[in-house]
Amino acid sequence: MSTGTNRILDDFAKLMTDAAGAAQGVRREFEAAFRAQAEGWLNSLDVVKREEFEAVREMAVRARDENDVLRARLEALEARLAAAGPLPGGVTTGK
């Protein structure tokens, strides 16, 4: 009788293992379908991805820094021109 019980328990354990594997497969399929649906919905809203946003943000920070450097150079050049006086021919520097 113990071999019959062991066989039943072994079959039950195999059935539970197969059921767990099938449940995991269903879960993966559901997650993939949900992800595809959510991605399609977000794409229809024209929402940018985080990576794209961060890349553009970094470009803007660099451009702002470069503008600050160029502004300082321009102000220094204007100060040098103002200190040098009028240009030949009576042309002024515009300020």
C-alpha positions, 0 to 999 in steps of 0.5 A, spaced: 500 500 500 505 504 501 508 504 494 501 506 491 501 512 496 508 514 494 506 513 487 499 517 488 503 523 492 509 523 486 503 524 481 500 529 485 507 533 486 508 532 478 501 535 477 503 541 482 510 542 479 506 542 472 501 547 474 506 551 477 510 552 471 504 553 467 502 559 472 508 562 471 508 561 463 501 565 464 504 570 468 509 572 463 504 572 458 500 576 461 506 581 463 508 581 456 501 583 454 500 588 459 507 591 458 505 592 450 498 595 451 501 600 456 507 602 452 502 603 446 498 607 450 504 611 452 506 612 445 499 614 443 500 620 449 507 622 446 510 621 452 518 621 452 522 616 455 526 617 461 532 616 458 531 621 452 529 626 457 535 625 461 539 626 455 536 632 452 536 635 459 544 634 459 544 637 453 541 643 455 545 644 461 551 644 457 548 649 452 547 653 458 554 653 461 557 654 454 552 660 453 555 663 460 562 662 458 560 665 451 557 671 455 563 672 459 567 672 453 563 677 450 562 682 456 570 682 456 571 683 449 566 689 449 569 692 455 576 692 452 573 695 446 570 700 450 576 702 453 580 702 447 575 708 445 572 709 438 574 705 432 578 709 426 573 713 422 569 715 428 565 708 428 562 706 435 562 699 438 554 700 438 553 701 446 
